[in-house]
Amino acid sequence: MTREERSQKKQDEIFDEEKKEKRKSIIIKVIKFILIIALISVAIFFYTTYISTVKIIVKEKRIISEKLPEEFNGLKLIQFSDLHYGSTFTYENTKNLVKLINKRKPDIVVFTGDIIDSNYKLKNKEQEKLIKLLQNIEVSLGKYAVMGEMDGEQFNTILKQSDFSILNNDYDLIYKDSNNPLLITGSGSLLKEESDIDKTFGYFNQEGYNSNIYTISLMHEGDNYENIKGKYNTDLVLAGHSHNGEIKIPFIGPLLRFKGSKTYYDEFYKDNDTLIYVSSGLGTSKFDIRLFCRPSINFFRFSNK
């Protein structure tokens, strides 16, 4: 073998070695990339399934209105919604919910619909345990509830035995230390075609009604507000159903828009003097995951100045 041939052979060996090193480097990078994607996927699954679906956020809001009677200054109200018991929300989660509520010593607690998930069959013993939990919610003035599209007789049984007043196209006057009350109304489900706004706001058809009374309106589907708007005055609307989208993508927004919450799906709106708060809910509906949309309760503190 000539010197040139030996030199060429050496160069070929070096070239082959370089190709092997490049292939090895590419394979290592691909493996690293796959591992990173796998770890991210596992982290997202763990977060969306086991953290973001059960770790409850307390969203505290301050409501200021000159219409509020002096004796209600400092009033505390908690709204919870869309329990969807049996989805991602269990007995232990509900137990924690009751603790969170009672810790804040509310005067009024309201539930805005969908107590049991439509895909879950609640057993009698479970129902008894759930009732006992909800009975433990402590208030000084009252507990109120409206029905969602998933609710039926089981809802009535659970909520009534848990000492909630069910406002199905009805209203109530809440008194505290004087004859100057608040008005609370509750609409039937829009999706079940059970909403009767004129009956819900029947107070304003009574003789001697106070046209300036502070009014809190409960409804399951936020879009039901469109039926009230321009017809009856209300100061505070509390709704649920939308879960605030349940799955949110940064800079894009919610991926899910439910019928009945096409217009009012986000957590807050203001229409002239009416404040509209839509709960993100507690359980899940379409999918058993949440992303950038944690389960929550709304905690309102009221002031007249």
C-alpha positions as CSV (number, residue, x, y, z in Angstrom):
1,M,0.0,0.0,0.0
2,T,1.4,3.4,-1.1
3,R,1.7,6.3,1.2
4,E,-1.2,8.1,-0.6
5,E,-3.4,5.0,-0.1
6,R,-2.5,4.8,3.6
7,S,-3.3,8.5,4.0
8,Q,-6.6,8.2,2.2
9,K,-7.5,5.2,4.4
10,K,-6.7,7.2,7.5
11,Q,-8.8,10.1,6.3
12,D,-11.7,7.8,5.6
13,E,-11.5,6.3,9.1
14,I,-11.5,9.8,10.6
15,F,-14.5,10.8,8.4
16,D,-16.4,7.6,9.5
17,E,-15.7,8.3,13.1
18,E,-17.0,11.9,12.7
19,K,-20.2,10.6,11.1
20,K,-20.7,8.2,14.0
21,E,-20.2,11.0,16.5
22,K,-22.7,13.2,14.7
23,R,-25.3,10.4,14.6
24,K,-24.6,9.7,18.3
25,S,-25.1,13.4,19.1
26,I,-28.3,13.6,17.0
27,I,-29.7,10.4,18.7
28,I,-28.9,11.9,22.2
29,K,-30.6,15.2,21.3
30,V,-33.7,13.3,20.0
31,I,-33.8,11.2,23.2
32,K,-33.5,14.3,25.4
33,F,-36.2,16.1,23.4
34,I,-38.5,13.1,23.8
35,L,-37.8,12.9,27.5
36,I,-38.5,16.6,27.9
37,I,-41.8,16.4,26.0
38,A,-42.7,13.3,28.1
39,L,-41.9,15.1,31.4
40,I,-43.8,18.2,30.3
41,S,-46.8,16.0,29.3
42,V,-46.7,14.2,32.7
43,A,-46.4,17.5,34.5
44,I,-49.4,19.0,32.6
45,F,-51.5,15.8,33.2
46,F,-50.6,15.8,36.9
47,Y,-51.4,19.6,37.2
48,T,-54.6,19.6,35.2
49,T,-55.9,16.4,36.8
50,Y,-54.7,16.4,40.4
51,I,-54.0,20.0,41.3
52,S,-55.9,22.5,39.2
53,T,-59.2,20.5,39.6
54,V,-59.2,20.3,43.4
55,K,-57.2,23.2,44.9
56,I,-59.9,25.8,45.6
57,I,-59.1,29.5,45.2
58,V,-61.1,32.0,47.3
59,K,-61.7,35.1,45.1
60,E,-62.4,38.0,47.4
61,K,-64.4,41.0,46.1
62,R,-65.5,44.2,47.6
63,I,-68.9,45.6,46.7
64,I,-69.6,49.3,47.4
65,S,-73.0,50.7,47.0
66,E,-74.8,53.7,48.5
67,K,-78.1,51.8,48.1
68,L,-76.9,49.3,50.7
69,P,-78.7,49.9,54.1
70,E,-76.5,50.9,56.9
71,E,-77.2,47.8,58.9
72,F,-75.8,45.7,56.1
73,N,-72.5,47.5,56.0
74,G,-69.9,44.8,56.4
75,L,-72.1,42.1,55.1
76,K,-70.3,38.9,54.0
77,L,-71.7,36.7,51.2
78,I,-70.1,33.6,49.7
79,Q,-71.1,32.1,46.3
80,F,-70.2,28.6,45.3
81,S,-71.4,26.9,42.1
82,D,-71.3,23.9,39.8
83,L,-70.2,21.3,42.4
84,H,-70.7,18.6,39.8
85,Y,-70.3,16.1,42.7
86,G,-68.9,12.9,41.3
87,S,-66.8,14.4,38.6
88,T,-63.5,15.7,39.9
89,F,-65.1,16.9,43.1
90,T,-65.5,14.3,45.8
91,Y,-66.6,14.1,49.4
92,E,-63.2,15.1,50.8
93,N,-63.2,18.1,48.4
94,T,-66.7,19.1,49.6
95,K,-65.5,18.7,53.2
96,N,-62.7,21.1,52.5
97,L,-65.1,23.5,50.8
98,V,-67.3,23.7,53.9
99,K,-64.3,24.5,56.0
100,L,-63.2,27.3,53.7
101,I,-66.7,28.8,53.8
102,N,-67.1,28.6,57.6
103,K,-63.7,30.0,58.2
104,R,-64.9,33.3,56.7
105,K,-68.0,33.4,58.8
106,P,-70.4,34.5,56.1
107,D,-73.8,36.1,56.7
108,I,-75.2,34.7,53.5
109,V,-74.2,31.7,51.3
110,V,-75.6,31.1,47.8
111,F,-75.3,28.1,45.5
112,T,-75.9,28.8,41.8
113,G,-76.7,25.4,40.4
114,D,-75.6,21.9,39.2
115,I,-75.1,19.9,42.5
116,I,-74.5,16.4,41.1
117,D,-72.7,15.6,37.8
118,S,-75.0,14.2,35.2
119,N,-72.8,11.2,34.6
120,Y,-72.7,10.2,38.3
121,K,-75.2,8.1,40.1
122,L,-75.3,9.3,43.8
123,K,-76.0,6.5,46.2
124,N,-78.3,7.0,49.2
125,K,-75.5,6.8,51.8
126,E,-73.5,9.3,49.8
127,Q,-76.5,11.6,49.6
128,E,-76.9,11.5,53.4
129,K,-73.2,12.3,53.9
130,L,-73.4,15.2,51.4
131,I,-76.5,16.6,53.2
132,K,-74.7,16.5,56.5
133,L,-71.8,18.3,55.1
134,L,-73.9,21.1,53.6
135,Q,-76.0,21.3,56.7
136,N,-72.7,22.3,58.5
137,I,-72.4,25.5,56.4
138,E,-72.9,28.2,59.0
139,V,-74.6,31.6,58.2
140,S,-76.2,34.4,60.2
141,L,-78.9,35.4,57.7
142,G,-79.6,32.7,55.2
143,K,-78.6,30.1,52.6
144,Y,-80.1,30.3,49.1
145,A,-79.9,28.2,45.9
146,V,-81.0,28.1,42.3
147,M,-81.3,25.1,40.0
148,G,-79.0,24.4,37.1
149,E,-79.9,22.5,33.9
150,M,-78.6,19.2,35.5
151,D,-80.7,19.6,38.7
152,G,-83.9,17.8,39.5
153,E,-85.7,16.3,42.5
154,Q,-82.4,15.1,44.0
155,F,-81.3,18.8,44.1
156,N,-84.5,19.7,45.9
157,T,-84.0,16.9,48.5
158,I,-80.3,17.7,49.1
159,L,-80.6,21.5,49.3
160,K,-83.8,21.6,51.3
161,Q,-82.5,19.2,53.9
162,S,-79.3,21.2,54.0
163,D,-81.4,24.3,55.1
164,F,-81.1,26.2,51.8
165,S,-84.1,28.2,50.5
166,I,-84.6,27.3,46.9
167,L,-85.5,30.3,44.7
168,N,-87.0,28.9,41.6
169,N,-88.4,32.0,39.9
170,D,-88.9,33.4,43.3
171,Y,-87.5,36.1,45.7
172,D,-87.0,36.7,49.4
173,L,-86.5,39.8,51.5
174,I,-83.5,39.6,53.9
175,Y,-83.8,41.6,57.1
176,K,-81.2,42.6,59.7
177,D,-81.9,44.7,62.8
178,S,-84.5,46.9,61.0
179,N,-87.3,47.0,58.5
180,N,-85.0,48.0,55.7
181,P,-84.3,44.7,53.8
182,L,-82.2,43.5,50.8
183,L,-84.0,41.7,47.9
184,I,-82.6,38.4,46.7
185,T,-84.1,36.8,43.5
186,G,-83.5,33.4,41.9
187,S,-84.3,32.5,38.3
188,G,-85.1,29.1,36.9
189,S,-82.7,27.4,34.5
190,L,-82.6,29.0,31.1
191,L,-81.5,25.8,29.3
192,K,-84.5,23.9,30.9
193,E,-86.8,26.7,29.7
194,E,-87.9,27.2,33.3
195,S,-86.9,30.8,33.7
196,D,-89.8,33.2,34.4
197,I,-88.3,36.7,34.9
198,D,-91.6,38.4,35.7
199,K,-92.3,35.9,38.5
200,T,-88.7,36.1,39.7
201,F,-89.0,39.9,40.1
202,G,-92.5,39.7,41.4
203,Y,-91.5,42.0,44.3
204,F,-91.7,44.9,41.9
205,N,-95.3,44.1,41.1
206,Q,-96.4,44.4,44.7
207,E,-98.0,47.6,46.1
208,G,-95.7,49.8,48.1
209,Y,-92.5,48.2,46.7
210,N,-89.2,50.0,47.2
211,S,-87.8,50.9,43.8
212,N,-84.4,51.7,45.3
213,I,-84.0,48.4,47.2
214,Y,-80.6,46.8,46.9
215,T,-81.1,43.6,44.7
216,I,-79.0,40.5,44.4
217,S,-80.0,38.2,41.5
218,L,-79.1,34.6,41.4
219,M,-79.1,32.6,38.2
220,H,-77.4,29.5,36.8
221,E,-76.7,30.6,33.3
222,G,-75.2,34.1,33.0
223,D,-76.9,34.7,29.6
224,N,-80.2,34.9,31.5
225,Y,-79.2,38.4,32.5
226,E,-80.2,39.5,28.9
227,N,-83.8,38.7,29.8
228,I,-83.6,41.0,32.9
229,K,-81.6,43.8,31.3
230,G,-83.7,46.9,30.5
231,K,-86.8,45.3,32.2
232,Y,-85.8,45.1,35.9
233,N,-83.1,46.8,37.9
234,T,-80.6,44.6,39.7
235,D,-77.4,45.6,41.5
236,L,-75.5,42.3,41.7
237,V,-75.8,39.3,39.5
238,L,-74.3,36.0,40.6
239,A,-74.2,33.2,38.0
240,G,-72.4,29.9,37.2
241,H,-72.6,27.3,34.4
242,S,-69.7,28.6,32.3
243,H,-66.8,27.4,34.6
244,N,-65.1,30.5,33.1
245,G,-64.2,28.3,30.2
246,E,-62.6,25.5,32.3
247,I,-59.6,25.2,29.9
248,K,-57.9,28.5,29.2
249,I,-55.0,29.2,26.9
250,P,-52.9,32.3,27.5
251,F,-53.6,35.1,24.9
252,I,-56.4,32.9,23.4
253,G,-58.9,32.6,26.2
254,P,-61.3,29.8,27.1
255,L,-61.6,26.8,24.8
256,L,-65.1,25.9,26.0
257,R,-68.1,28.1,25.6
258,F,-71.3,26.5,27.0
259,K,-74.8,27.2,25.7
260,G,-76.3,29.6,28.1
261,S,-73.0,31.3,28.8
262,K,-72.0,32.5,25.3
263,T,-72.1,36.1,26.3
264,Y,-71.4,36.0,30.1
265,Y,-68.7,33.4,30.5
266,D,-65.8,35.3,32.1
267,E,-65.6,36.0,35.8
268,F,-66.7,39.7,35.8
269,Y,-68.8,42.1,33.7
270,K,-70.2,45.6,34.4
271,D,-73.4,46.8,32.7
272,N,-74.1,50.4,33.7
273,D,-74.6,50.0,37.5
274,T,-75.1,46.3,37.5
275,L,-72.1,44.1,38.6
276,I,-72.1,40.6,37.1
277,Y,-69.9,37.8,38.6
278,V,-69.7,34.4,37.0
279,S,-68.3,31.6,39.1
280,S,-65.6,29.3,37.8
281,G,-67.4,26.5,39.6
282,L,-65.9,23.6,41.6
283,G,-66.3,20.4,39.6
284,T,-65.8,19.8,35.9
285,S,-68.2,19.3,33.0
286,K,-67.0,18.4,29.5
287,F,-63.6,17.0,30.6
288,D,-62.2,16.0,33.9
289,I,-59.4,18.6,33.7
290,R,-58.9,22.3,34.2
291,L,-56.1,24.5,32.8
292,F,-55.4,28.0,34.1
293,C,-58.9,28.0,35.5
294,R,-58.9,26.7,39.1
295,P,-62.0,25.8,41.0
296,S,-63.1,28.7,43.2
297,I,-65.6,30.3,45.5
298,N,-66.5,34.0,45.4
299,F,-66.3,35.9,48.7
300,F,-68.0,39.3,48.8
301,R,-67.6,42.0,51.4
302,F,-70.3,44.7,51.2
303,S,-70.0,48.4,52.1
304,N,-72.2,51.4,51.6
305,K,-69.3,53.9,51.5
